[in-house]
Amino acid sequence: MLEAVFTALVIAVGVGSAWFAGYVVYRLLKGQR
């Protein structure tokens, strides 16, 4: 059970980091134009 929780946490952090990075890049590109 602990492995499932750890895996879910890693996936959540990965998705959150990817979304945040994409959001920052989108804001930067939108700000330059």
PDB file of N, CA, C and O in Angstrom, chain B, residues numbered from 101:
ATOM      1  N   MET B 101       0.855  -1.211   0.000  1.00  0.00           N
ATOM      2  CA  MET B 101       0.000   0.000   0.000  1.00  0.00           C
ATOM      3  C   MET B 101       0.879   1.246   0.000  1.00  0.00           C
ATOM      4  O   MET B 101       0.579   2.229  -0.677  1.00  0.00           O
ATOM      5  N   LEU B 102       1.967   1.194   0.767  1.00  0.00           N
ATOM      6  CA  LEU B 102       2.848   2.362   0.853  1.00  0.00           C
ATOM      7  C   LEU B 102       3.469   2.670  -0.509  1.00  0.00           C
ATOM      8  O   LEU B 102       3.666   3.834  -0.857  1.00  0.00           O
ATOM      9  N   GLU B 103       3.776   1.621  -1.276  1.00  0.00           N
ATOM     10  CA  GLU B 103       4.356   1.832  -2.602  1.00  0.00           C
ATOM     11  C   GLU B 103       3.370   2.550  -3.518  1.00  0.00           C
ATOM     12  O   GLU B 103       3.760   3.405  -4.313  1.00  0.00           O
ATOM     13  N   ALA B 104       2.089   2.198  -3.402  1.00  0.00           N
ATOM     14  CA  ALA B 104       1.063   2.831  -4.237  1.00  0.00           C
ATOM     15  C   ALA B 104       0.961   4.312  -3.902  1.00  0.00           C
ATOM     16  O   ALA B 104       0.840   5.147  -4.798  1.00  0.00           O
ATOM     17  N   VAL B 105       1.010   4.638  -2.618  1.00  0.00           N
ATOM     18  CA  VAL B 105       0.926   6.040  -2.194  1.00  0.00           C
ATOM     19  C   VAL B 105       2.136   6.807  -2.697  1.00  0.00           C
ATOM     20  O   VAL B 105       2.000   7.929  -3.185  1.00  0.00           O
ATOM     21  N   PHE B 106       3.329   6.208  -2.583  1.00  0.00           N
ATOM     22  CA  PHE B 106       4.556   6.860  -3.037  1.00  0.00           C
ATOM     23  C   PHE B 106       4.517   7.086  -4.545  1.00  0.00           C
ATOM     24  O   PHE B 106       4.891   8.153  -5.031  1.00  0.00           O
ATOM     25  N   THR B 107       4.055   6.060  -5.290  1.00  0.00           N
ATOM     26  CA  THR B 107       3.961   6.182  -6.747  1.00  0.00           C
ATOM     27  C   THR B 107       2.980   7.282  -7.134  1.00  0.00           C
ATOM     28  O   THR B 107       3.260   8.074  -8.034  1.00  0.00           O
ATOM     29  N   ALA B 108       1.841   7.336  -6.466  1.00  0.00           N
ATOM     30  CA  ALA B 108       0.838   8.364  -6.757  1.00  0.00           C
ATOM     31  C   ALA B 108       1.413   9.750  -6.467  1.00  0.00           C
ATOM     32  O   ALA B 108       1.161  10.699  -7.210  1.00  0.00           O
ATOM     33  N   LEU B 109       2.184   9.862  -5.387  1.00  0.00           N
ATOM     34  CA  LEU B 109       2.778  11.149  -5.025  1.00  0.00           C
ATOM     35  C   LEU B 109       3.789  11.592  -6.080  1.00  0.00           C
ATOM     36  O   LEU B 109       3.814  12.760  -6.468  1.00  0.00           O
ATOM     37  N   VAL B 110       4.619  10.661  -6.544  1.00  0.00           N
ATOM     38  CA  VAL B 110       5.615  10.975  -7.579  1.00  0.00           C
ATOM     39  C   VAL B 110       4.925  11.418  -8.868  1.00  0.00           C
ATOM     40  O   VAL B 110       5.350  12.381  -9.507  1.00  0.00           O
ATOM     41  N   ILE B 111       3.856  10.709  -9.246  1.00  0.00           N
ATOM     42  CA  ILE B 111       3.116  11.065 -10.463  1.00  0.00           C
ATOM     43  C   ILE B 111       2.486  12.448 -10.308  1.00  0.00           C
ATOM     44  O   ILE B 111       2.519  13.254 -11.238  1.00  0.00           O
ATOM     45  N   ALA B 112       1.915  12.720  -9.141  1.00  0.00           N
ATOM     46  CA  ALA B 112       1.276  14.019  -8.904  1.00  0.00           C
ATOM     47  C   ALA B 112       2.306  15.140  -9.004  1.00  0.00           C
ATOM     48  O   ALA B 112       2.041  16.176  -9.615  1.00  0.00           O
ATOM     49  N   VAL B 113       3.473  14.938  -8.410  1.00  0.00           N
ATOM     50  CA  VAL B 113       4.531  15.961  -8.462  1.00  0.00           C
ATOM     51  C   VAL B 113       5.012  16.154  -9.899  1.00  0.00           C
ATOM     52  O   VAL B 113       5.250  17.281 -10.333  1.00  0.00           O
ATOM     53  N   GLY B 114       5.154  15.050 -10.635  1.00  0.00           N
ATOM     54  CA  GLY B 114       5.607  15.140 -12.029  1.00  0.00           C
ATOM     55  C   GLY B 114       4.612  15.904 -12.888  1.00  0.00           C
ATOM     56  O   GLY B 114       4.998  16.774 -13.668  1.00  0.00           O
ATOM     57  N   VAL B 115       3.333  15.579 -12.744  1.00  0.00           N
ATOM     58  CA  VAL B 115       2.299  16.266 -13.525  1.00  0.00           C
ATOM     59  C   VAL B 115       2.240  17.743 -13.137  1.00  0.00           C
ATOM     60  O   VAL B 115       2.125  18.615 -13.998  1.00  0.00           O
ATOM     61  N   GLY B 116       2.318  18.012 -11.847  1.00  0.00           N
ATOM     62  CA  GLY B 116       2.267  19.402 -11.380  1.00  0.00           C
ATOM     63  C   GLY B 116       3.451  20.200 -11.904  1.00  0.00           C
ATOM     64  O   GLY B 116       3.290  21.342 -12.333  1.00  0.00           O
ATOM     65  N   SER B 117       4.640  19.606 -11.872  1.00  0.00           N
ATOM     66  CA  SER B 117       5.835  20.301 -12.358  1.00  0.00           C
ATOM     67  C   SER B 117       5.727  20.561 -13.859  1.00  0.00           C
ATOM     68  O   SER B 117       6.061  21.649 -14.329  1.00  0.00           O
ATOM     69  N   ALA B 118       5.261  19.563 -14.608  1.00  0.00           N
ATOM     70  CA  ALA B 118       5.120  19.720 -16.057  1.00  0.00           C
ATOM     71  C   ALA B 118       4.098  20.807 -16.373  1.00  0.00           C
ATOM     72  O   ALA B 118       4.325  21.624 -17.265  1.00  0.00           O
ATOM     73  N   TRP B 119       2.971  20.828 -15.653  1.00  0.00           N
ATOM     74  CA  TRP B 119       1.940  21.840 -15.881  1.00  0.00           C
ATOM     75  C   TRP B 119       2.468  23.232 -15.546  1.00  0.00           C
ATOM     76  O   TRP B 119       2.226  24.187 -16.284  1.00  0.00           O
ATOM     77  N   PHE B 120       3.186  23.341 -14.440  1.00  0.00           N
ATOM     78  CA  PHE B 120       3.726  24.639 -14.023  1.00  0.00           C
ATOM     79  C   PHE B 120       4.755  25.140 -15.035  1.00  0.00           C
ATOM     80  O   PHE B 120       4.764  26.322 -15.380  1.00  0.00           O
ATOM     81  N   ALA B 121       5.626  24.240 -15.513  1.00  0.00           N
ATOM     82  CA  ALA B 121       6.642  24.626 -16.499  1.00  0.00           C
ATOM     83  C   ALA B 121       5.966  25.086 -17.790  1.00  0.00           C
ATOM     84  O   ALA B 121       6.355  26.100 -18.371  1.00  0.00           O
ATOM     85  N   GLY B 122       4.957  24.345 -18.236  1.00  0.00           N
ATOM     86  CA  GLY B 122       4.239  24.723 -19.457  1.00  0.00           C
ATOM     87  C   GLY B 122       3.532  26.054 -19.284  1.00  0.00           C
ATOM     88  O   GLY B 122       3.483  26.857 -20.215  1.00  0.00           O
ATOM     89  N   TYR B 123       2.986  26.294 -18.104  1.00  0.00           N
ATOM     90  CA  TYR B 123       2.284  27.549 -17.835  1.00  0.00           C
ATOM     91  C   TYR B 123       3.249  28.727 -17.874  1.00  0.00           C
ATOM     92  O   TYR B 123       2.930  29.776 -18.434  1.00  0.00           O
ATOM     93  N   VAL B 124       4.433  28.557 -17.280  1.00  0.00           N
ATOM     94  CA  VAL B 124       5.442  29.626 -17.267  1.00  0.00           C
ATOM     95  C   VAL B 124       5.905  29.931 -18.688  1.00  0.00           C
ATOM     96  O   VAL B 124       6.014  31.097 -19.068  1.00  0.00           O
ATOM     97  N   VAL B 125       6.177  28.891 -19.473  1.00  0.00           N
ATOM     98  CA  VAL B 125       6.620  29.090 -20.860  1.00  0.00           C
ATOM     99  C   VAL B 125       5.529  29.799 -21.655  1.00  0.00           C
ATOM    100  O   VAL B 125       5.815  30.702 -22.441  1.00  0.00           O
ATOM    101  N   TYR B 126       4.281  29.391 -21.448  1.00  0.00           N
ATOM    102  CA  TYR B 126       3.161  30.027 -22.149  1.00  0.00           C
ATOM    103  C   TYR B 126       3.071  31.509 -21.805  1.00  0.00           C
ATOM    104  O   TYR B 126       2.865  32.339 -22.691  1.00  0.00           O
ATOM    105  N   ARG B 127       3.221  31.847 -20.533  1.00  0.00           N
ATOM    106  CA  ARG B 127       3.167  33.246 -20.108  1.00  0.00           C
ATOM    107  C   ARG B 127       4.313  34.045 -20.722  1.00  0.00           C
ATOM    108  O   ARG B 127       4.115  35.179 -21.159  1.00  0.00           O
ATOM    109  N   LEU B 128       5.513  33.460 -20.758  1.00  0.00           N
ATOM    110  CA  LEU B 128       6.672  34.158 -21.323  1.00  0.00           C
ATOM    111  C   LEU B 128       6.463  34.414 -22.816  1.00  0.00           C
ATOM    112  O   LEU B 128       6.705  35.521 -23.297  1.00  0.00           O
ATOM    113  N   LEU B 129       6.017  33.398 -23.544  1.00  0.00           N
ATOM    114  CA  LEU B 129       5.806  33.564 -24.982  1.00  0.00           C
ATOM    115  C   LEU B 129       4.687  34.571 -25.247  1.00  0.00           C
ATOM    116  O   LEU B 129       4.787  35.384 -26.166  1.00  0.00           O
ATOM    117  N   LYS B 130       3.634  34.517 -24.451  1.00  0.00           N
ATOM    118  CA  LYS B 130       2.510  35.437 -24.636  1.00  0.00           C
ATOM    119  C   LYS B 130       2.923  36.864 -24.284  1.00  0.00           C
ATOM    120  O   LYS B 130       2.420  37.817 -24.878  1.00  0.00           O
ATOM    121  N   GLY B 131       3.830  37.017 -23.327  1.00  0.00           N
ATOM    122  CA  GLY B 131       4.264  38.347 -22.911  1.00  0.00           C
ATOM    123  C   GLY B 131       5.164  39.008 -23.942  1.00  0.00           C
ATOM    124  O   GLY B 131       5.154  40.232 -24.069  1.00  0.00           O
ATOM    125  N   GLN B 132       5.942  38.224 -24.679  1.00  0.00           N
ATOM    126  CA  GLN B 132       6.858  38.801 -25.667  1.00  0.00           C
ATOM    127  C   GLN B 132       6.113  39.368 -26.864  1.00  0.00           C
ATOM    128  O   GLN B 132       6.526  40.376 -27.438  1.00  0.00           O
ATOM    129  N   ARG B 133       5.013  38.719 -27.241  1.00  0.00           N
ATOM    130  CA  ARG B 133       4.307  39.173 -28.450  1.00  0.00           C
ATOM    131  C   ARG B 133       3.548  40.465 -28.211  1.00  0.00           C
ATOM    132  O   ARG B 133       2.903  40.980 -29.124  1.00  0.00           O
TER     133      ARG B 133
END
